[in-house]
Amino acid sequence: MKAAIVTSELNFKAVRSSGAGGQNINKVSSKIVLIYDLATSQGLDEEEKLLLQTKLKTKISQENLLILTCDEDRSQFKNKKIIIKRFFEMLEKELLILR
């Protein structure tokens, strides 16, 4: 895995969090959705892609997009940092078998 390339391939979308909350809950888009196109990634080799497609099939859409969300914090910036960290931890854990 080439982490720098993978990082550049990440896409993010900010959406409104659901559920109960304070005054800004329906006005502020603090929930972050991370979208990663596994099939076209240049940061992973074919063996890594196949392994991830198998191991993470419940998190991968029919379009072969890995989708993760985070709405733990009220800050969009903090949620983005959290989801990026989780993403790389998940990839490293699942690709550990290849090493």
C-alpha positions in Angstrom: 0.0 0.0 0.0 1.2 3.4 -0.9 -0.3 5.6 1.8 0.4 9.0 0.1 -1.3 7.9 -3.1 -4.3 6.4 -1.2 -4.7 9.6 0.8 -4.9 11.7 -2.4 -7.6 9.3 -3.7 -9.9 9.8 -0.8 -13.2 11.8 -1.3 -15.3 13.4 1.4 -18.8 14.6 1.7 -20.3 16.5 4.6 -23.9 15.8 5.5 -26.2 16.6 8.3 -26.2 14.3 11.2 -29.5 12.6 12.2 -31.0 12.3 15.6 -31.6 14.6 18.5 -29.3 17.4 19.2 -28.8 21.1 20.0 -29.9 24.2 18.1 -27.5 23.7 15.2 -28.2 20.0 14.6 -30.4 20.6 11.5 -28.3 23.5 10.2 -24.7 22.3 10.4 -23.3 19.5 8.2 -20.8 17.9 10.6 -21.1 14.2 9.6 -18.4 13.2 7.3 -18.7 10.4 4.7 -15.4 9.0 3.3 -15.6 7.5 -0.1 -12.8 5.5 -1.6 -12.9 3.9 -5.1 -11.2 0.6 -4.4 -11.3 -0.6 -8.1 -9.4 2.4 -9.6 -6.9 3.0 -6.8 -3.3 3.5 -7.9 -2.1 3.2 -4.2 -3.0 -0.5 -3.9 -1.8 -3.5 -6.0 -4.2 -6.0 -7.4 -3.6 -8.6 -4.6 -4.4 -5.9 -2.0 -7.5 -4.9 -3.8 -8.8 -8.4 -4.0 -8.1 -9.1 -0.4 -9.9 -5.9 0.7 -12.9 -6.6 -1.6 -13.3 -9.9 0.1 -12.7 -8.8 3.7 -14.6 -5.5 3.6 -17.5 -6.6 1.3 -20.1 -5.3 3.8 -18.6 -1.8 3.6 -18.2 -1.8 -0.2 -21.1 -0.6 -2.4 -22.1 -2.2 -5.7 -20.1 0.5 -7.5 -17.0 -0.9 -5.7 -16.8 2.2 -3.4 -15.6 1.8 0.2 -17.9 4.1 2.3 -17.3 5.0 5.9 -19.0 7.6 8.1 -18.2 9.5 11.2 -20.5 11.9 13.3 -18.9 11.5 16.7 -18.0 15.2 17.1 -19.8 18.4 16.3 -16.7 19.5 14.4 -16.5 18.6 10.7 -12.7 18.9 10.9 -12.4 16.5 13.9 -14.8 14.0 12.2 -12.6 14.1 9.1 -9.5 13.4 11.1 -11.2 10.5 13.0 -12.5 8.9 9.8 -9.1 9.1 8.0 -7.4 7.5 11.0 -10.0 4.7 11.1 -9.7 4.1 7.4 -6.0 3.6 7.5 -6.2 1.5 10.7 -8.8 -0.7 8.9 -6.7 -1.1 5.8 -3.5 -1.9 7.7 -5.4 -4.5 9.8 -6.9 -6.2 6.8 -3.6 -6.1 4.7 -1.5 -7.5 7.6 -2.0 -11.0 6.2 -0.1 -10.1 3.0 3.1 -9.1 4.9 
